[in-house]
Amino acid sequence: MSKDYDTFLKEKIIEIKISLSNQCTDMYELIGSVHDLFSSVYTTKLVANKNVIEELWDVLLSVFLKSNFYGNRYDAIFAMNDIHLYAKKLKISLELDAIRKWRKSSNTSNSTEEILECVDDILT
């Protein structure tokens, strides 16, 4: 585990929270900067402290559920998909109840195929 990644992720979590509270229209680079740490299927080392990963998950979930902008919502769920795969490999349990609840009330009439596929990947 790298203390540098813990610090980096904690800083990004704060930035994401601020961006969400301000309803920033474009969080692509901000979310992408944390997503990059988890995007390789070959990542098998602990990137950061379990609590930091869980906090990152929670803040991205907030973006997914609360952002008014499709791009932010898509970027968040796309990152969450890779974080979830990473967490499963390292046996880190992430809270999925809010995603399950969202999925039960969502379909192609109120979301997109891309988002639904990411959510379904997380839940399977």
N, C-alpha and C positions, 0 to 999 in steps of 0.2 A: 504494500500500500504506500502511496506517495502522499506525504504531507502537502506537497505542492498542489496536487490535484484536489485534496480536501479544501485547501484555501481557495483555489481557483473556482471550484464548484460552489462554495459558500458565497463567493463574490457574485457569481453568475446568478445564483438563486435570488439574491437581493435585487440584482438588476432586473431579472424577470418579474419579480413581484412589483417593482416600481413601474415597469413598462405595462404590466397588466392593469394596475390601478389607474394609470393614465390612459388606458385603452389605446396604446401605441398601435399604429396601423401595420407596422412591419417589424416583426421580431425574428426574421429569417436568420440573420447573422448571429444574433444573441442565442437563439435556440440551437442553431447549427454548431456553435462553438462548444456546447456541452454534448451534443449528439455525437460529434466526431470521436469522443473518448470511448463510446460504446458501440460504434457502428461496425467494427470488424468482428466477423464470426470467429476469428482466431483469438480474441481477447479472452484469456482464461485467468489472468491475474486480477487481484483485487485492485480496482482503479482508485477507490476512495473508501472511507469509512462507511460501514453499513448505514449508519444514521444519516449521513450526508446523501447517500444514494436514495434513501427513503424520502428525505426532504426534497430532493430534486424531483422525484416521482410526483410528490404531492403538488409542487408548484407547477409542473407541466400539466398535471391533471386540472388544476385551476385554470390554466390558460385554455385547455381544451374545452372545459365546461363553461367558462365565463367570457372568453374573448368574443368581441362582436365581429371579428374579421376572420374570414375563411382561411386565409394564408397562415395566420397564427395558429388556428385550431389544427390545421393539417400538419404544420411543422411540429407542433407539440405531440400529436398522436403518433406521427412517424418516428419521432425520437423515443417516445414511450415504448413503441414496439421493440426497438433495438435494446433499450434499457431492460425491458422485461425478459428478452432472450438471454441477455447477459446475466441478469439476476437468477434466472432459472439454472444456468450453468453453475453458478457459485452458491446455489441453494439459499439465496436471499429472498425472503417472502415479501411481496409487495401487495398493498391493499387493492383489491379488484372490485369491491362491492359497488363503488360509484360508477365504474365502467359497466358493470353488469346491469345496473339500474338504467343507465343511459341507453344501453343497447336494447333493452326490452321495449323502450318507447321510441326507438329510431328505426327508420327504413329509408328507402330511396326517395320517398316523397319529402322527407325533412332532413336528409343528409345526402352525401355523395357515395358512390361505390367505393372510391379510394379510401375514404374515412371508415366506412363500414368494414372493408376488408382488413384494415389495420386493427380495428377493434376486435373483429372476429379472430384474427391471428393472436392477439393478446389473450383472448378468453379460451383458446383451445390448447 
